[in-house]
Amino acid sequence: MAAALDDLDRNILALLQTDATLPLDEIARRLGASKTPVWNRIRKMRDAGVIRGEVAILDPDKLGLESCFFVLIRTSQHDAEWLARFLEAVRARPEVMEAHRLAGDIDYILKVRVANARAYDAFYRALIKEVSIFNVTSTLSMEEIKNTTALPLETVSGMG
């Protein structure tokens, strides 16, 4: 169930999505509010799980992780045991940045970040050693056009 947010909540979240290191004084100043109500709202949104955490966003290229692969997976097995092994394998692999179960012809898509094709091949070999997969199609991203962690808050309803 979605949390009920008003304009001040959305504005606080918008600032935090841009820079979570902003001091409370600066957030309150930018929003024309006093510190205590802003702090109370931030605390309330943390307690409600709206704010799940605060992290540093690293540059993969500067860390030598220049290759981003999207891995499309089809399975012929849909039993609980296979699913448990698959989820464990995917969650244990640090190269997997995102994993989604899909509707349609493809069962899962993974976003995998590695140094190069050789590193991707090592990832692929390790994955298929851990779990049986019917079909894997991998595509290399040639250019990242947009990458954001910011959610579209202007579309969030005030209703909860």
N, C-alpha and C positions, 0 to 999 in steps of 0.2 A: 504494500500500500504506500502510495506517495505521501511524503510529508507536506503539510500545509505551510506554504512560504508566502510571505508578503514581499513588497518591493524592497524594503530594507534588507531582508534576508537575502534576496537575489542579488542585491548590490554588494553585500558583504561577500557572498560566494564568488561573484564576478571578480572582485579585487583579489581574493585569496587564490583563485584559479590562475590569475596572472602572476602573482608573487606572494607565496605563502609566508615569506619572511618579513612582510610589512609589519612594523610595530603597531600595536593596538592604537596608540596615539594618532598615527598616520591614517589608519583605516577610518577612525572616528572623524578626523579632520576632513578627509576627502568626502565623507558621506554627510557631513554637517550634523553629526550626532555626538552625544557624549560617550565616553569610554565605557562606563558601566553597562548601559543597555547593549552596546555592541558586543562587549565581552560575554554578557549573559546569553545573547543570541548565538554567538559562536559556540559556547559551551553546550547550549541546548541542541544545536545542530550536530555537534560531535556525539553527544549522548544518544541522539536519535539515529546515528549512523549515516546522516547525510554527508558529513565530512568523515571519510573513512581513514584518512591519514594524510601526512605531509611528507613529500619525498623530494630528493634532488633529481632533476632530469638531466641525464648524461648524454653527451654527444657520441653516438656510436662510431662515427667516422674517426674521431680523434682517439678513440680507444681501439682502433683497428678492426672494428666489426662492420666492415663496409658492405657486406652482402646481406640483402633481405630477401628471403624466399617465402612464397606462399605455397603451402603444401595442401593439396586437395586429396582427401582420403575417402575411399569407399571400402566398406567392409561387407563381407558376406555373413558375418557372425553378429548377432544382436542379443546374445545371452548375457546374463549378469556377470558371469565369470570373466568373459572377454572384456566387457566394459570396465570392470574393476582393474584388470591388468592394463588396459589402454589408458585409463585416467591416471593410474599410478605412474606409468611410463612418461606420459606427457607432462604431468606436474613435476616430475623429478628432473626433467631436462631443462637446464637454465637457458638454453638457446631459444626455447619456445616463449615468445613474448605474449602471444595471445593464442587461445584455442576456443573454437566455437563449434557447437553441434548445429547442423543445418537441416532445413527442410528441403526436399528435392532430391536430385540424383546424387549429389555429393553428401556424404554423411558428416564429415568434419573438415574444418579448414584451420591450419596452423600458420601463424606468422613466426618465422624463425630468423634470428639474427646471428650471423656467423662472419668469420673473417673472409672466407672465400669459398669457391666451389669444393675444394678438397675438404674443408671443414664441414660443409653441408653433407658431403658424402659420408663422412664419419658419423655425423648425426643420424643420417638416414639408416646406415648399417646398424647402429646401436638400437634405433627404434624398432626396426623389423626383427632384430634378434630378441627383443623383449615381448613383442606382440605380433600376431599374424594379421597382415593387412591384405585385402583382396586387390586393391589398386591404389597406386600413389601417383599423382601428377604434381610435379614441382615447377613453379614458375619463379624466375628471378626478376625482382623489381629493377628496372633500368634507371628510374628516377623517382624520388619521393617528391610528390607534388604538394601534399599537405599532410601534416602530422601534428595533431594537437591532443592534449589531454583535457582541454576545456569543454565542458558540456554546454549545449545551447540553452542557457537559462531563460532567454526571452520567450521560449516556448513552454516553460514550466508554469502550470496553472497554480493559482493561489488556493485551489480546492485540495483537500487532502483525503 
